C-alpha cells in the first residue's frame, strides 16, 4: 500500500475507531467478561502493522471465550469492522490479540500503553 497523506491517515483512524466501536458494543452485549478493545497502527506499515486487541476483565473470562464460540464471533466482528473501514487483510487472525485487565495489572502494573507497545 502506498504511503498515506496525513489527511488519509486521519480519515482511516476515524473510520477504524467508529467501526471497531460498533463491534465492541455488540461484543459487550454478547460475550461474558469482555470489556473493551483497542487498535494500534504504524502509519508507515499499513495494513501489516494493524493489531486489534480484545480485552477481558479476567483471564478466566478470556480463556472461556477463546475456548468457545466467542473467539469466532470476535474475529467476525473485527473482520466486519475492518471491511467497513476499507482495510483488507489476508490473515485476519494474525492481526487480532486477546488480553485481560488482570494480566496487564500483574505484568505491567496496569500500564496499557507499555503493554500494547510490547506486542
C-alpha positions, 0 to 999 in steps of 0.5 A: 500500500502506498504511503498515506497523506496525513489527511488519509491517515486521519480519515482511516483512524476515524473510520477504524475507531467508529467501526471497531466501536460498533463491534465492541458494543455488540461484543459487550452485549454478547460475550461474558467478561469482555470489556473493551478493545483497542487498535494500534497502527504504524502509519508507515506499515499499513495494513501489516502493522494493524493489531486489534486487541480484545480485552477481558476483565479476567483471564478466566473470562478470556480463556472461556471465550477463546475456548468457545464460540466467542473467539469466532464471533470476535474475529467476525466482528473485527473482520466486519469492522475492518471491511467497513473501514476499507482495510483488507487483510489476508490473515485476519487472525494474525492481526487480532490479540486477546488480553485481560485487565488482570494480566496487564495489572500483574505484568505491567502494573496496569500500564496499557500503553507499555503493554500494547507497545510490547506486542 
